[in-house]
């Protein structure tokens, strides 16, 4: 064994994740990364369905929000139950992870961020490439008020309607000749990881993306030092800085997955400066607040501070008014949330 080959006293790691095809692919990516660094360490994957996977007909926040994606798996981080083994870590799409985890757990690392932008996927054989090409009245499928509220202002002639289900289900709905959707808006990262990058017609550079979009978050039991030590070797240092800052902003604004908060972050490895941009948009797209700040990042605490700093900038500009109105109307006018 080479002198610089990292070692661990563990011989096996049990990985947990959701049962969707994308979630399994993401768990496999983490498994492969760990085994490449620790060739004597074997990993196995447990894929579970969650309530969020099973209920496809209503907005997530009406029956539990983001915790649906995590709660059932988190139980197995504590202990094995019946035929289900105890988990050492859980692989999540980071944008699905709550910014406040239960006190027994922590974000062990942030792994591999794909392109965080949103993508346009046109109907099969469509002659169109961009939203601006679509004729008036065209139906755009998206279950994200973050996306639709930003786009309503620029494309008032289009109709934005909810579409739920996993990526494959959504694509089937889109390509069905009997379906009225002209295109879908989906995260580029999921399409790329599933080998469906060729379905991307164009990317929405003008749209602020979701907090943590494109990155994988690995959840562990708090103070599991052996697992944390292993995860140090596979974390993405740039994605970690960007995503910790984005999550700090969301946490500070008390944003849930139903709040139309969009972000854009960029870390300069040479200057060690992180530029964080954010936008809060009213669900109907009529009012928006944007802000930006830059800070030198040397510690994770700096990432926390830049998120708070941008949060203050947005609040001074009036973001709290939008957030308060969303809270007041959330249960009256249920808006589809991002999945």
C-alpha positions in Angstrom: 0.0 0.0 0.0 1.4 3.5 -0.9 2.5 5.6 2.1 -0.1 8.3 1.3 -3.0 5.8 0.9 -5.6 6.7 3.6 -6.6 4.0 6.0 -9.7 3.3 8.1 -10.5 0.7 10.7 -13.9 0.2 9.0 -14.4 -2.7 6.6 -17.9 -1.9 5.4 -20.1 1.1 4.9 -23.9 0.9 4.5 -25.2 3.7 2.3 -28.9 4.7 2.3 -30.9 6.6 -0.3 -34.3 6.9 -2.0 -35.5 4.3 -4.4 -35.9 6.5 -7.5 -33.5 5.8 -10.4 -31.8 9.2 -9.9 -31.3 8.6 -6.2 -29.8 5.2 -6.8 -27.4 6.6 -9.4 -26.4 9.3 -6.9 -25.8 6.7 -4.2 -23.7 4.7 -6.7 -21.5 7.8 -7.4 -20.8 8.1 -3.6 -20.1 4.4 -3.3 -17.7 4.5 -6.2 -15.9 7.5 -4.9 -15.4 5.9 -1.4 -14.2 2.6 -2.8 -11.7 4.3 -5.1 -10.1 6.1 -2.2 -10.4 3.1 0.2 -10.1 0.0 -2.0 -10.2 -2.4 1.0 -13.5 -0.9 2.1 -16.7 -2.3 0.7 -20.0 -0.4 0.4 -23.5 -1.5 -0.1 -26.6 0.5 -0.9 -30.1 0.3 0.6 -32.7 2.1 -1.5 -36.0 2.9 0.2 -39.3 4.5 -1.0 -40.4 7.4 1.1 -43.7 9.1 1.6 -42.6 11.9 -0.7 -42.1 9.4 -3.5 -45.5 7.8 -3.0 -47.6 10.9 -2.9 -47.4 12.7 -6.2 -50.7 14.7 -6.2 -50.2 17.6 -3.9 -47.5 20.2 -2.8 -45.0 18.8 -0.5 -45.4 21.5 2.2 -49.0 20.5 2.7 -48.0 17.2 4.2 -44.5 17.6 5.7 -42.2 19.5 3.3 -38.6 18.5 2.8 -38.5 16.3 5.9 -40.4 13.7 3.8 -37.2 13.0 1.8 -35.1 12.4 5.0 -37.1 11.2 8.0 -37.7 7.5 7.2 -34.0 7.0 6.3 -32.8 9.0 9.3 -34.3 6.4 11.6 -31.9 3.9 10.2 -28.9 6.1 11.0 -29.8 5.4 14.7 -30.4 1.7 14.5 -31.4 -1.1 12.1 -35.1 -2.1 12.1 -36.4 -5.5 11.2 -34.8 -6.5 7.8 -33.4 -3.0 7.3 -29.7 -2.6 8.3 -28.3 0.3 10.3 -27.1 3.0 7.9 -23.7 4.8 8.1 -24.7 7.6 5.7 -27.6 8.8 3.6 -27.1 10.3 0.1 -29.5 13.2 -0.7 -29.9 15.7 -3.5 -28.7 18.6 -1.4 -31.6 20.9 -2.5 -34.0 18.4 -0.9 -32.2 18.6 2.5 -33.7 20.8 5.2 -31.4 23.6 6.4 -32.2 22.6 10.0 -31.5 18.9 10.6 -32.6 17.0 13.7 -30.0 17.4 16.5 -29.0 13.8 16.2 -27.7 14.2 12.6 -25.4 16.5 10.6 -24.3 17.2 7.1 -21.2 15.0 6.8 -20.0 16.5 3.5 -21.1 18.0 0.2 -20.1 15.8 -2.8 -19.8 16.5 -6.5 -21.8 19.4 -7.9 -23.0 19.0 -11.4 -24.2 22.0 -13.4 -26.6 23.8 -11.0 -28.6 25.6 -13.8 -32.2 24.8 -14.8 -32.7 23.3 -18.2 -35.4 23.5 -20.9 -36.6 20.2 -22.3 -38.8 20.6 -25.3 -41.4 18.0 -26.4 -39.9 15.3 -28.6 -39.5 16.6 -32.2 -40.3 20.2 -31.2 -39.0 22.8 -33.5 -38.3 25.2 -30.6 -35.2 25.6 -28.5 -35.8 28.6 -26.1 -38.8 29.8 -24.1 -38.8 33.0 -26.2 -39.5 30.8 -29.3 -42.8 29.4 -27.9 -46.1 30.8 -29.2 -48.5 32.6 -26.8 -50.4 30.3 -24.6 -47.8 27.5 -24.6 -47.9 25.4 -21.5 -44.6 25.0 -19.6 -44.4 22.3 -17.0 -42.6 23.1 -13.7 -43.4 22.3 -10.1 -41.3 25.1 -8.7 -42.6 28.5 -7.8 -39.0 29.6 -7.7 -38.7 29.0 -11.4 -42.2 30.0 -12.5 -42.2 33.3 -10.5 -38.9 34.4 -12.1 -40.1 33.5 -15.6 -43.6 34.9 -15.4 -42.2 38.4 -15.6 -40.2 37.7 -18.7 -42.6 35.5 -20.5 -46.1 36.7 -19.6 -47.5 35.1 -22.7 -46.7 31.6 -21.5 -48.6 29.4 -19.0 -46.7 27.7 -16.2 -48.4 24.6 -14.8 -47.5 22.0 -12.2 -46.0 18.7 -13.2 -44.9 16.1 -10.6 -43.3 12.7 -10.6 -39.7 11.5 -11.2 -37.8 12.6 -14.2 -38.7 9.7 -16.4 -42.4 10.1 -15.5 -42.3 13.8 -16.4 -40.6 13.1 -19.7 -43.2 10.5 -20.6 -46.0 13.1 -19.9 -44.2 15.7 -22.0 -43.7 13.4 -25.0 -47.3 12.1 -24.9 -49.0 13.5 -28.0 -52.2 13.9 -26.0 -50.5 16.0 -23.4 -50.6 19.8 -23.8 -47.1 20.5 -22.2 -44.8 22.1 -24.8 -41.7 21.8 -22.6 -40.5 21.1 -19.0 -38.1 23.0 -16.8 -35.9 20.5 -14.9 -32.5 20.6 -13.1 -29.7 20.0 -15.5 -27.8 17.9 -13.0 -30.5 15.2 -12.7 -30.7 14.8 -16.5 -26.9 14.6 -16.8 -26.6 12.0 -14.1 -29.3 9.9 -15.7 -27.6 10.0 -19.0 -30.3 12.2 -20.4 -28.2 15.2 -21.1 -29.1 15.0 -24.8 -32.7 16.0 -23.9 -31.5 19.4 -22.7 -32.6 21.9 -25.4 -31.2 25.0 -23.6 -30.2 26.2 -20.2 -31.9 29.0 -18.3 -28.9 31.2 -17.5 -31.2 34.1 -16.6 -32.9 32.1 -13.7 -31.4 31.9 -10.2 -31.2 28.2 -9.3 -32.3 26.5 -6.1 -30.1 26.4 -3.0 -27.8 23.4 -3.3 -29.1 22.5 -6.7 -26.8 20.0 -8.5 -24.9 19.0 -5.4 -25.2 15.9 -3.3 -25.4 16.1 0.5 -24.3 13.2 2.7 -26.1 13.0 6.0 -24.6 11.1 9.0 -25.2 10.6 12.6 -23.7 13.5 14.6 -20.1 13.0 15.8 -19.6 9.8 13.8 -15.9 10.6 13.5 -14.9 7.5 11.5 -17.4 8.3 8.8 -16.5 12.0 8.8 -12.9 11.1 8.3 -13.7 9.0 5.3 -15.9 11.7 3.8 -13.1 14.3 3.9 -11.5 12.5 1.0 -14.5 12.7 -1.3 -16.0 16.1 -0.5 -16.0 18.8 -3.2 -14.2 21.8 -1.6 -15.6 24.5 -4.0 -19.2 23.1 -3.9 -18.9 22.9 -0.1 -18.1 26.6 0.2 -20.8 27.7 -2.3 -23.5 25.4 -0.9 -22.8 26.2 2.7 -23.2 29.9 1.9 -26.4 29.2 0.0 -27.9 27.1 2.8 -26.9 29.8 5.3 -28.9 32.4 3.3 -31.9 30.1 3.2 -31.7 29.3 6.9 -31.4 33.0 7.8 -34.4 33.9 5.7 -36.3 30.9 7.2 -37.0 29.8 3.7 -38.7 26.4 3.1 -38.8 24.5 -0.2 -42.0 26.4 -1.1 -40.4 29.8 -0.9 -39.2 31.2 -4.2 -35.6 31.9 -3.2 -33.1 31.7 -6.0 -29.3 31.9 -5.7 -26.1 32.0 -7.8 -22.7 31.5 -6.2 -19.2 31.6 -7.6 -16.0 30.9 -5.8 -12.6 32.1 -7.0 -10.0 29.6 -5.9 -7.1 32.1 -6.6 -8.5 35.0 -4.6 -10.5 32.8 -2.2 -13.4 35.1 -2.7 -17.0 33.9 -2.9 -19.7 36.0 -4.7 -23.2 35.1 -3.6 -26.3 36.5 -5.3 -29.9 35.9 -4.3 -33.4 36.7 -5.4 -36.8 36.5 -3.6 -39.8 36.7 -6.0 -43.4 36.9 -5.1 -45.2 33.8 -6.4 -47.1 35.8 -9.0 -43.8 37.3 -10.3 -44.9 40.9 -9.8 -42.3 41.8 -7.1 -38.7 40.7 -6.7 -35.8 41.6 -4.5 -32.2 40.9 -5.6 -28.9 41.3 -3.9 -25.2 40.4 -4.0 -22.2 40.3 -1.7 -18.6 39.1 -1.9 -16.4 37.8 1.0 -13.1 36.1 1.3 -13.7 32.5 2.5 -11.2 30.7 4.6 -13.4 28.7 7.0 -16.9 27.2 7.0 -17.9 30.0 9.5 -17.1 32.5 6.7 -19.7 30.7 4.5 -22.3 31.1 7.3 -21.5 34.8 7.5 -21.8 35.6 3.8 -25.2 34.0 3.8 -26.4 36.1 6.7 -24.8 39.2 5.1 -26.8 38.7 1.9 -29.9 37.9 3.9 -29.6 41.3 5.6 -29.2 43.0 2.2 -32.3 41.4 0.9 -34.3 42.2 4.0 -33.3 45.8 3.9 -34.6 45.9 0.3 -37.9 44.4 1.3 -37.6 40.6 1.0 -39.3 40.1 4.4 -42.5 41.6 3.1 -42.6 39.0 0.3 -41.8 36.1 2.7 -44.5 37.2 5.2 -47.1 37.3 2.5 -46.1 33.9 1.3 -46.5 32.5 4.9 -49.9 34.1 5.2 -51.3 32.7 1.9 -49.5 29.3 1.8 -52.4 27.3 3.3 -55.0 29.3 1.4 -53.6 29.1 -2.1 -51.4 26.0 -2.3 -48.7 26.5 -4.8 -46.7 23.5 -6.2 -43.3 23.2 -4.6 -39.9 22.2 -6.0 -39.1 18.5 -6.2 
